Amino acid sequence: MCIRDSSRIVVELERPGRFETREGSDGRAVMILNNTDLPQELERTLSASSQSGAVRFVSSFVDGQHVRMEAELGGQTAETVQADGNTVTWEFASSQLAAKTQVPLPAEERPEAPTVGESYTSAPPLIVTDPSKVTRVPGLSRKRLTIDLRNIDVQNVLRLIAKEGDVNIIAGDGVKGRITLTLRRVPLEQVFLTVLQSKELGFEVRGNVIRVAPRSKLIAEETARADARAARKRSKPLEVFLVPINYARASELVPQVTGLLSTRGSVSVDQRTNTLIIKDINENIGAMRTLIESLDMQVPQVLIEARIVETNDRFSRQIGIQWGGDFSFSQANGNPTGLIFPSVLGLGGAATDGQTPTEGTSDTPNFAVNLPAPVGTGSGGGIGLTMGSIGGGVNLNLRLSAQEAAGNARIVSAPKILTLNNNEASISQGTSIPISVVSAAGVQTVFVDATLELTVRPQVTPDGNIMLTIAASKNEPDFQNTGARGDPTILRRQANTQLLIKDGDTTVIGGIYTRNTGTNISAVPFFHQIPILGFFFKTQAQSELRGELLIFITPRIVNRAESLGAISAGSVDSGGPSPTAGN
């Protein structure tokens, strides 16, 4: 469709697809439809010169796994591309300056416009020098053939194949020799390839014409074409192209760009402006520009949040008993024995020492069973009982004590850190504890770190998941357990792992559960085993300590929309030779 000096090319696709435009040579514009199939009947060139628009000819053909469209322009134009669902609109408008300065081609140089309904293909030729490397021949029918030929000229065999396969085959003077064939229902393509292989022949497909020639001749022609292309590249002037880099260091892209340079090309870096300076022929600059635009993209930034949760439950209980006293027969107490011997008789408890708690009893309790529980300010409770006679001949002391303690503690530590994809980052908080170390040089002080630390390295996959390499630790001093010189020990809690997790999900990377229980009995032998009365001859202590450690991890990609989906698998056209097979 044309409107005055503009032309519009509308491409209808079966589904939305990816496309890119490139600057072609010889006044042509190029569009690449990635991963798109083109029906054979649409591989053609159409003339639009009769519509007096900006586009003179439009060609479409298959180029590898893509479809290549070339628009031959009548002069300098402004190009716009717009995609709407399954429709891609490619529009060209002639610039005012170009309209004033454009010089029409002489009549003898103008291409002849095809007649109505006529088309020709501009697709690059397919050259096959080794028929054993291919299984299909474009345009050749797959019908099965049954023949029996003896000592027949290979030229006649090719004529037979052309007739049966309804194709155009050209064979030069170099195609000669005789061959014997006996085939039963063999596909025509297989017959053609087998005949060529037996006579060391190859073929070239241009449009709907198959040219058969000796393999050596095809290789020599391809070599000559390659030499001609190299000579044209050597004769082309070099251009300088500046590429500012946004999201990477320009020096990091130099190795990737260097692989696309010609023998005369060069690339350098301006560190001050983070710009690549490329000097090469125009064909290579286009490929390098496409590569750089694909690689210069936002790198995913990942926020990793860890939660280290600790819970500790403590319980202890202890019940103690102390009892005893004294019993005496003497004249001083008014109850003599009435015997010459023993005239004095006494019995008393012997389990009391200087550290025995005696609160609630007499000053000399003479405990026979001394198994107290710890009581006092902020710890347990006790009760004492003292009984005695007026004369002091009989004294009885009883002291009961009990202590119970329970505690619960929960500690939550939540370090978080933001880092770029495939970059290691760490965050820590803690103290440095001085530790005395004795050596031959004397006593030296060494500082040991007791820190809460998180070290991560994220790797974002193309589908939006995150691979994490994590090292989480929480170390703290324990002043209840000290060394010989009074230095505290270090309680260590560490986890090192690798995992794959979805963006924004939370997972537990590890946990430790501990439970310590104990029962301690101190008793008087034999007597503590007496039913019921055994209680007065023993003390019992119970303790239980439970601890649980859980480590949670939550990663989030903070720039997901900008960093994911900007690059996909594909190829970069480096302006190389046309496709061949079997070389």
NORWOMO-V19757 format. One record per pair of residues at least 24 apart in sequence whose ideal C-beta (glycine too) atoms are under 8 Angstrom apart, sorted by the first residue. I is the first residue (numbers start at 1). GAP is how many residues later the second one is. If there is no record, write none. Layout:
BEGIN
<<I,GAP> <I,GAP>>
END
This chain:
BEGIN
<<2,46> <2,49> <2,50> <2,51> <2,52> <2,53> <3,50> <4,49> <5,47> <5,48> <5,49> <5,88> <5,89> <5,94> <6,47> <6,48> <6,85> <6,86> <6,87> <6,88> <7,41> <7,44> <7,46> <7,47> <7,48> <7,64> <7,84> <7,85> <8,81> <8,82> <8,83> <8,84> <9,46> <9,49> <9,60> <9,62> <9,80> <9,81> <9,82> <10,77> <10,78> <10,79> <10,80> <11,58> <11,76> <11,77> <11,78> <11,79> <12,74> <12,75> <13,73> <13,74> <13,75> <14,72> <15,71> <16,67> <16,69> <16,70> <18,550> <19,62> <19,64> <19,69> <20,270> <21,58> <21,60> <21,69> <22,264> <22,268> <22,551> <23,259> <23,263> <24,46> <25,257> <25,258> <27,45> <27,46> <27,47> <27,48> <28,42> <28,43> <28,44> <28,45> <29,41> <29,42> <29,44> <29,48> <29,50> <29,63> <30,38> <30,39> <30,40> <30,41> <31,37> <31,38> <31,40> <31,50> <31,59> <32,31> <32,34> <32,35> <32,36> <32,37> <32,541> <33,33> <33,34> <33,35> <33,36> <33,55> <34,31> <34,32> <34,536> <35,30> <35,31> <36,30> <36,31> <37,25> <37,30> <38,24> <38,29> <43,78> <43,80> <44,75> <44,76> <44,77> <45,69> <45,74> <45,75> <45,76> <45,77> <46,68> <46,73> <47,66> <47,67> <49,64> <50,63> <53,39> <54,38> <54,39> <54,40> <55,37> <56,55> <57,54> <59,62> <59,63> <61,60> <61,61> <61,62> <61,63> <62,61> <63,60> <63,61> <63,516> <64,507> <64,515> <65,506> <66,505> <70,52> <74,28> <75,24> <75,27> <76,26> <120,87> <121,86> <123,84> <124,454> <124,455> <125,79> <125,80> <125,81> <125,453> <126,78> <126,79> <126,453> <126,454> <126,455> <127,75> <127,77> <127,78> <127,91> <127,95> <127,451> <127,453> <127,454> <127,455> <127,456> <128,74> <128,75> <128,76> <128,77> <128,452> <128,453> <128,454> <129,73> <129,86> <129,89> <129,90> <129,93> <129,451> <129,452> <129,453> <129,454> <130,67> <130,72> <130,85> <130,451> <130,452> <130,453> <131,62> <131,63> <131,65> <131,66> <131,70> <131,71> <131,72> <131,451> <132,61> <132,65> <132,450> <133,448> <133,449> <134,59> <134,447> <134,448> <135,54> <135,58> <136,53> <137,52> <137,55> <137,56> <137,66> <137,68> <137,73> <138,67> <139,26> <139,28> <139,66> <139,69> <139,71> <140,25> <140,27> <140,48> <140,49> <140,52> <140,70> <141,24> <141,25> <141,26> <141,47> <141,48> <142,45> <142,46> <142,47> <143,44> <143,45> <144,41> <144,42> <144,43> <144,44> <145,38> <145,40> <145,41> <145,42> <145,43> <145,46> <146,37> <146,38> <146,39> <146,40> <147,34> <147,35> <147,36> <147,44> <148,33> <148,34> <148,35> <149,30> <149,31> <149,32> <149,33> <150,30> <151,27> <151,28> <151,29> <152,26> <152,27> <152,28> <152,29> <153,24> <153,25> <154,24> <154,25> <154,41> <154,45> <154,47> <157,24> <157,38> <158,37> <158,54> <161,27> <161,30> <161,31> <161,34> <164,24> <165,27> <167,41> <167,43> <168,40> <168,41> <168,42> <169,40> <169,41> <169,42> <169,43> <170,39> <170,40> <170,41> <170,42> <171,40> <171,41> <171,42> <172,39> <172,40> <172,41> <174,39> <174,40> <174,43> <175,24> <175,26> <175,37> <175,38> <175,39> <202,380> <219,364> <222,355> <222,358> <222,361> <225,352> <226,351> <229,348> <233,29> <233,31> <233,48> <233,50> <234,29> <234,30> <236,45> <236,46> <236,47> <237,44> <238,26> <238,27> <238,41> <238,42> <238,43> <239,40> <239,41> <239,42> <239,43> <239,46> <240,37> <240,38> <240,39> <241,36> <241,37> <241,38> <241,39> <241,44> <241,47> <241,48> <242,33> <242,34> <242,35> <242,36> <243,32> <243,33> <243,35> <243,45> <243,46> <243,49> <244,29> <244,30> <244,31> <245,29> <245,30> <245,31> <245,47> <245,51> <246,50> <247,49> <247,50> <247,51> <247,52> <248,47> <248,48> <248,51> <249,25> <250,24> <250,25> <250,26> <253,39> <253,42> <253,43> <256,35> <256,39> <257,31> <257,34> <257,35> <260,24> <260,27> <260,28> <260,31> <260,312> <260,314> <261,27> <283,292> <284,290> <284,291> <286,287> <286,289> <287,285> <287,286> <287,287> <287,288> <290,282> <290,283> <291,281> <294,273> <294,278> <295,272> <297,266> <297,269> <297,270> <298,261> <298,264> <298,265> <298,268> <299,121> <299,122> <299,264> <300,120> <300,121> <300,158> <300,160> <300,257> <300,259> <300,260> <300,263> <300,264> <301,117> <301,118> <301,119> <301,120> <301,256> <301,257> <301,258> <301,262> <302,116> <302,117> <302,118> <302,119> <302,156> <302,158> <302,164> <302,253> <302,254> <302,255> <302,256> <303,113> <303,114> <303,115> <303,252> <303,253> <303,255> <304,112> <304,113> <304,114> <304,115> <304,150> <304,152> <304,154> <304,164> <304,166> <304,249> <304,250> <304,251> <305,109> <305,110> <305,111> <305,248> <305,249> <305,250> <305,251> <306,108> <306,109> <306,110> <306,148> <306,164> <306,166> <306,245> <306,246> <306,247> <306,248> <307,105> <307,106> <307,107> <307,243> <307,244> <307,245> <307,247> <308,103> <308,104> <308,105> <308,106> <308,107> <308,144> <308,164> <308,166> <308,185> <308,241> <308,242> <308,243> <308,244> <309,101> <309,102> <309,103> <309,239> <309,240> <309,241> <309,242> <309,243> <310,99> <310,100> <310,101> <310,102> <310,164> <310,183> <310,237> <310,238> <310,239> <311,97> <311,98> <311,99> <311,100> <311,235> <311,236> <311,237> <312,95> <312,96> <312,97> <312,98> <312,233> <312,234> <312,235> <313,93> <313,94> <313,95> <313,231> <313,232> <313,233> <313,234> <314,91> <314,92> <314,93> <314,94> <314,230> <314,231> <315,90> <315,91> <315,92> <315,227> <315,228> <315,229> <315,230> <316,87> <316,88> <316,89> <316,90> <316,225> <316,226> <316,227> <316,228> <317,85> <317,86> <317,87> <317,88> <317,224> <317,225> <317,226> <318,55> <318,56> <318,62> <318,84> <318,85> <318,86> <318,221> <318,222> <318,223> <318,224> <319,54> <319,81> <319,82> <319,83> <319,220> <319,221> <320,51> <320,52> <320,53> <320,80> <320,81> <320,82> <320,219> <321,48> <321,50> <321,51> <321,78> <321,79> <321,80> <321,214> <321,215> <321,216> <321,217> <321,218> <322,34> <322,35> <322,39> <322,43> <322,45> <322,47> <322,48> <322,49> <322,50> <322,75> <322,76> <322,77> <322,78> <322,79> <323,26> <323,44> <323,45> <323,46> <323,73> <323,74> <323,75> <323,76> <323,213> <324,24> <324,25> <324,27> <324,28> <324,41> <324,42> <324,43> <324,44> <324,45> <324,46> <324,72> <324,73> <325,24> <325,40> <325,41> <325,43> <325,62> <325,63> <325,69> <325,70> <325,71> <325,72> <326,38> <326,40> <326,68> <326,69> <327,66> <327,67> <327,68> <328,64> <328,65> <328,66> <329,64> <330,63> <333,56> <333,58> <333,59> <333,60> <334,57> <334,59> <335,56> <335,58> <357,25> <357,42> <357,44> <358,26> <358,41> <359,25> <359,40> <360,24> <360,25> <360,26> <360,39> <361,24> <361,25> <361,36> <361,37> <361,38> <362,24> <362,26> <362,33> <362,35> <365,32> <365,34> <366,29> <366,31> <367,30> <367,32> <369,155> <369,167> <369,168> <371,151> <371,152> <371,167> <371,168> <372,27> <372,29> <372,167> <373,28> <373,29> <373,30> <373,166> <373,168> <374,27> <374,29> <375,26> <375,27> <375,28> <379,24> <379,26> <380,24> <413,39> <413,61> <415,37> <415,38> <415,39> <416,38> <417,37> <417,39> <418,140> <419,37> <419,38> <419,39> <421,37> <421,38> <421,39> <421,142> <422,35> <422,36> <422,37> <423,34> <424,31> <424,32> <424,33> <424,45> <425,30> <425,31> <425,32> <426,27> <426,28> <426,29> <426,30> <427,26> <427,27> <428,24> <428,25> <428,26> <429,24> <430,45> <430,46> <431,46> <433,44> <433,54> <433,55> <433,57> <435,52> <436,49> <436,51> <448,42> <449,26> <450,25> <450,26> <450,27> <450,40> <451,24> <458,97> <460,97> <460,103> <460,104> <461,39> <462,102> <462,106> <464,38> <464,39> <464,93> <464,96> <464,100> <465,35> <465,36> <465,37> <465,38> <466,34> <466,35> <466,36> <466,37> <466,89> <466,91> <467,31> <467,32> <467,33> <468,30> <468,31> <468,32> <468,33> <468,85> <468,87> <469,29> <470,25> <470,26> <470,27> <470,28> <470,29> <470,39> <470,83> <471,24> <471,25> <472,24> <472,37> <472,79> <472,81> <493,56> <495,56> <499,54> <501,52> <501,54> <503,52> <503,53> <503,54> <503,57> <504,50> <504,51> <504,52> <505,49> <505,50> <506,46> <506,47> <506,48> <507,45> <507,46> <507,47> <508,42> <508,43> <508,44> <508,45> <509,42> <509,43> <509,44> <510,40> <510,41> <511,37> <511,38> <511,39> <511,40> <512,35> <512,36> <512,37> <513,33> <513,34> <513,35> <513,36> <514,31> <514,32> <514,33> <514,34> <515,29> <515,30> <515,31> <515,32> <516,27> <516,28> <516,29> <516,30> <517,26> <517,27> <517,28> <518,24> <518,25> <518,26> <519,24>>
END
